[in-house]
């Protein structure tokens, strides 16, 4: 299967040898599947950007745990293992690794003429990085738990502010907010806009537009009032994301939401085979018929003209 990013770049005539950076927000398989193939085909001096909560020693801990006999490993970890093998030693001029963390510029010294993009990490914050390190410390000490540590309610996901000229976009990864006492400043509650960065006018929502990836600060501090909003659906469960309530919540703010692919719905009743048996036993079962979709937004880098949004495939606009 061809990774979606590779298919898209090919469709607009951009070769992978022109790609100078690959940014991965976190290691869930729906975000990293095919990433190693993409990175292997990038420019020879390309950079791999990963969440700051995933330093080298944390990776080693995850890989050690994933390789235990009988565990079979984790698909996201296996993908990242392959990615790490593509990193070259520092100073050799090859592919290098950068860490995304709050309040830190990324991908410095990229050449882009007068409109060189500025890329700024808004998350994760240092508290989240420290907490993640504490989770994997027992693995490094040889006291591995039964399962891999999960990425802290996705508070460890990277979130990126990207600006070219006057235009800024917000890439939310799967960053969540955390309402627990003492944790309000983590996740979205701790995300920072660059000191001299413009509010985003295009937002790729996190967590498939779901409630736990939403936060008032996204709309009040980080984005313009009339921003374009896009989300990728998640259909690997019976209750797909974004839900109808998620869509209504976003649209109620006055934004048009583009969902880049069909939100799958159950089809005809399943009568035969194992799925039919499960259905008759009261287990919620459905077959899904889906077509891929994509949202492409274009605008000038200088000025305030509106984004031109083009919908492909099964993309749906909600107003």
N, C-alpha and C positions, 0 to 999 in steps of 0.2 A: 504494500500500500504506500502511495506517495504521500509524504507529509503535506498538510494543507498549506504551510508556508511556502514550500518548494513549488507546489502547484500554482500558487498565486504569483510568485515572482516570475515563474516561467510564462504565465499568461500575460504579464505586462512587459516581457522582454528584458528582465533584469537577471543577469547570470549570477550564480552564487559566488563567483570570484570577485564580485563587486560588494559583497556583504562584509562589513568590517567588524560587526559585533553581533553576538547572540545573547539575549537577556532571558534568563529563566527565573521566574518569580519564586517557585518552590518545587518540591519533587513529587507531587501527585502525578500519577501516570497520565491523566488527561491533559496535563500541561507539558510533559516532557517526552511523550511518545514520539519517536522519530528525531529527537533533538540531536543525537549523536551523528546521524546521517547528515543532517543540515550542517552541523559544525565542521564535519570532515570535508565538506565541499566549499567552505567559506574561503576568503582570502587568506594567504599564508600567514599574515600577521594579524589575523582577526583576534578579537577578545571575547572571552566567555564571562558573562556577568551573572553571578549567583547571589542569593540572599546572604547577607552578612552573618546570619545565624548558622551558616553551613561552612565553617572554616575547615581547613585541611584535616585537623585532628578529629573533628566531628564526623567528617566523611569516613575516615578510617574506622571509627567506631561503628558506624552504620554498616559499612561493608563487612566488617568482622562478624557482626551479628547476623547479617543477611546470609552469610556463607556457612552458618552452622549446619551440621548434618541434619537432614530431615526437615529443615525449614524451607528450603527451596528459594529463599531470597524474596525480595520485594521488587516488583516490576519497575517502579520508579528508581529504586536504588541501582538496579542493574543498568538502567539507561544512563544514570549518572556515573557509574563505574566506567562505562565506555567513553563518556565525555572526558573524564579526568585523564584517561589514557592518551587523549589527543593534545593535552596541554604540554607545551615545551618548557624546558628549563629557563629560568629568568636570564635575560641578557643574550639569548640566542637569536632574537629577532623573529621568533615564531609565534604561535598562538599562546596567549597568556590568560590568566584568570584574574578577575576583579571581584571584589565583594561589594554588594549594595547594602548600605546602612543609612539610617536617618542622618540628615544634614551633611551629606557628603556628595561632592561632584563626582561624576562618573565619566568614563570615556574621554578624558581630557586629551588634548593635542590631536584630536581627529581633524583631518584637513577637509574643509568644505567651502573655501573661498570666503566671501563676505558674509555668508549665511551659515557659517559653521554651527551645527546644533549644539545646544548645551543640555546635558543630561544630569539630573539631580535625583539622588535617592531620598525618598521621604520616609521610608520604613525598611527594615524593622529598627526599633529603638534599642538602645544599649541594654535596658532591663530584659527585653525579650532575648537578646543574644546571650546574656548571662544565664538566663533560665534554661535556655536550650542546652548550653554547655553543661549545666548541672545535670540535665537529664541523661546525657550520654557519658558522663564521667564513670558510672559503674561499669559500662561496657569496656572502657579503656582499662579499667582495673581488673578485668576478667570476670566480673560479676554480672553477666548479661541477663536482662529480664527475658520474659517469654516472648515478647513482641517488640517490634521497633517502636521507639518513641514517636509519637505523632507530632506534627509541627505546631503545637501550642495553639489550638483553635485557629490555625493559620494566621496568628499574630506574627509569625516569623516570615510570612510572605513578603517579598520585595514589592514596593510600589514606586513608580517612576514618574517624574515630571520631565517632559521633553519639550524644549522650546527651539523653534527655528524662526529667526526674525522676530516678528511681533506675535507669532502664533504659538500657543502652548497646548499640549494634549496631556491627559492624565491616564496612565496605564495602571490599573488598580490591582493587577495580579489576582490573588484570592484573599487579600488582606481583610480581616474581620475586626470588629470592635469587641470590647470586653467590658461588660457592665459590672463585673464582680468588684467588691470593695477592695480598694488598693490597686486596681488594675485599669482604672479609667484612662490612664495616660499611655496605655499600650495599644497596639493595633492602630485603628484610625484615630483614636483619641490622642495618640502621640505623633501622628504624621505632621510634617512641617512643609510649608511651601517655601521655595527658595526666597532669600531676602529680596532679590531683584527680579524674581520670576513673575510672569504675567499669569492671571487666572486662566485656567484651561477653558477652551471653547469646544473641545471634543473630549469625551470621556468614554473609555472602555471600562465598564463597570466590573467589579470583582464578584466572585462567587456566583456568576450566572445571574446577576441582578437580584439575588435573594436578600432577605431582610438582614441576615447577619453580616453581609458585606456592605450594607448601607450605613451611613453615619451623617449626622447633620453637618459636620465639618466639611464633608465633600462638597456640599452645596453652599454653605455659608462662607467658607474660607478659601476653598481651593479652585472653585469654578466660576465662570461667568454666568449671568442670569439666563442667557439664551443659548446655553451649550447644547451640542448634539450628543446624544447618549446612545451607546451601543452595548449589547450584551451577547455572549455566546450561550446557547441553551445547554442544559444538561439533561439528557434523556435516558441515562443508564439506571433509571429507577422508575417505579410506577408513577409517582408524583413528580412530574418533570419540573425543571426550573427554567426560566422564572415562572412562578405561579401567576394565576390571574390577579391575586392580591398584590404581588410584587409589581406587575405591570401597572395596575391602577395606582399604586403608591407613587411610582416614578412619573407617570403621566400627570398626576394631580399637581405636580410641581410646575407644570407648564412646559415640560420637555417632550419632544418626540423621541420615543424609544424604538430603536431598530434591533430586533432579535435576529441574529445572523444564522438562521436555520429553523426548521420547523420545530415547534414544541409538540412532540409526538403525543398522540392520543390512542387509547385502546381501540382495537379493531373488532372484528366479529367474534362472537363467542367461540372459545376453543373447545372442541368436542372430543378430540382423539389424542392418544398418546399420553406421555407423562404430564405435559402442560394441562391437558384436559382433566386428568386425575387431580392435579393440584387445584384447578379451578373449581371442580365439584366439591373438593374438601374445604372450600371457603378461602383458599389462598388467592389474593388479588393477582391475577395474571393477565398479561396482554401481549399481543404482538404489535410491533411498531413498524410503520412504513415511513421512512424518512428520506429526504433529499438534502444534500448539503446546501448551505447558503453562505453569502458573504456580504459585508458592508464595506464600501470604499468611499471615503470622504476626501475631497480635494478642495484646496483654497490657495490663495496667494500667501506667501510668507510675510509680505509687507502690506499693511492696510487692515481694513475691517470688513472686507466683503464676506458674504455668507458662505458657509461650507456648502459644497455641492455633493449630495449624498446619492450614490448609485447602489441599488439593491440587486443582488444576484441570487439565482436559485430560489430557495424557499424562504428567503428573508421576509420578515413581516414588520411593517411600520405601525406603531401604536401611537395615536394622538389623542 
